[in-house]
Amino acid sequence: MTESVSPHNANPDWEPESERNFRLGQLLLLLEQAHLLQRDIPSIDRLGYYDFFSANPFIVTSDEYPNRKRDRIILKRAGFLEGQLSYGQAGERYVSRRQRLRADVSLLLSWGLVTLRAGGYRLSASGEGLAESLSTVYADQYREAARIVISRLAPLTNAKLISTVQRWLGETWLLVDFLGDVDDAAATTKMAIGSESG
């Protein structure tokens, strides 16, 4: 009898983020929490920041702010490990994750799980239903992290958010080619339409 091989024991360097469905699930959970917190995600840049830091939430608690101690306790109780990423790794991981984001969002748009409206990216009714159905331990952990990240970063202006991210990630993240919000929204919508007709 042949033993089944999971990605974990087949390759010790395997990472969940390399699996598309895993990333799509995270995006659905992130948008779910943004909706519950009544916070718009107006651009793919912000979506990318929230997405990366929700998966690596201790980075956002590296600065002093009023709820820092409470947030760190919540993250530890949720099962997140401090020091998962070194300072040097963080920027590289962000770039890698950000490069996949556009295609992931296009899929969610083409499948009708996410909509792109005036306020930005939001779950559709079917997207809300699918997000609610995600009931794993990790999904609940990720929800906790997403609430902390969105609450912390959503009030920041774009300029303040960029300077904060630069401080957290170093210069590596600047290798990513950022588009303006208008061009970006148009490009994402175009890809979604192309996916539907393909």
Buried (B, 14 or more C-beta within 10 A) or exposed (E): EEEEEEEEEEEEEEEBBEEEEEBBBBBBBBBBBBBEEEBBBBBBBBBBBBBBBBBBBBBBBEEEEEEBEEBBEBBEEBEBEEEBBEEEEBBBBBBBBBEBBBEBBBBBBBBEBBBBEEEBBBBBEEBBEBBEEBEEEBBEBBBBBBBBBBBBBBEBEEEEBBEBBEEBBBEBBBEBEBBEBEEBBEBBEEBBEEBEEE
